[in-house]
Amino acid sequence: MTFQDGSSFPLTNEPVWFLAATSYQNFVIANDVVVAQQYWEPGMDPEISQRDEHAQQILQNVFPNRTIVGINSIDQNLQGGGLHCITQQEPVDLP
């Protein structure tokens, strides 16, 4: 299978891992910042770092008055959620 961007779905007998919520769309808007997911780590393909930077540039254009803060969210995604997902259910403080 070939995707529109030219990449192919890996055909292998080995397990293929896809992280849940791995998306640059899964960000959090706060008072003065936008917290955005990043994925590049040392040793990874430099193209991933370029994608991180491109996503941050887009967010900066959309939110010119906020600071864009990128954090590595791979561990978060391995647990099944992204930044936006984990900020949704905050418990109420009861007296």
N, C-alpha and C positions, 0 to 999 in steps of 0.2 A: 504494500500500500504506500503510495506517495502522497504527501500533503501538498497543499497549495504553495508553501514556501520552499518546496523541493526536498524537504527532509523525508526520510522513510521511517515507517514503523519498524522497530527491530524484530526481525523474525529469528527466533532462537529457541532452543530447548531449555535455556536457562531462564529463571524467573526475571521478569522485568519490573522494576519498581517505578511507580509514578506517585509523586507526593500529592496528597490532598491539599487543595487551596493554594497550589503553587501558581500564583498569578500576581502580576503587578497591579491588578485591579483591587486587590485586597489590602487597602490602606485605611488609616484612621485619621480623620480630621479633628484636630484639637484647637485650642484657643489661638495659639501663635505658630503652631507647627502642623505638618502632615507627616505622620510616621508611615514609612513605606517599606515594603519587603524587598530584600536583596538576597541574592543567591550565590554570588561568586565567593570562593575561598581559594587561598593559595594552592596551586597545583591543578586547579580547574582550567578548562578552556578559557582563554582570554575573551572569547566572544560573549561569555556569560557576564563578564565585567562590563563589556560594552553595552549589553542589554540593560544591566542595572543602571548605568549612567544615562542611557537614553530614556528610560522610564522616569528617572529623577528629573531630567530636563523637561519632559512633558508635564509632570506634576508641578514643577516650578512655574511653567507657563500658565497652567490652569489656576494655580494659587500663588500669584505674584507677591502677596503680602504675608506669606507664611514661609517659615524655614522648612525645607524638606529634610527629614532625618531618616536615613536608611539604616535598617538593622537586618542582620542576617537572620532569616526566619526558617532555615532548613529544619532545625530541631523542632520548632513549632509545627511545621507542616508534617513532620513524621508522626506527630501526635494526632493528626487529623484535622487541624484547623489553621487558620491564618490570623493575622493581626486583627482584622475587623471581627472575625468570628469570636475571638476570645474576649472582646470588650463588650459583648452584647448582654450577657447575663451577670450583672453585678448584684450581689445580695443586698437587701435593705438592712441597714443597721437598726436593730430593735433595741428599745430601752431596757 
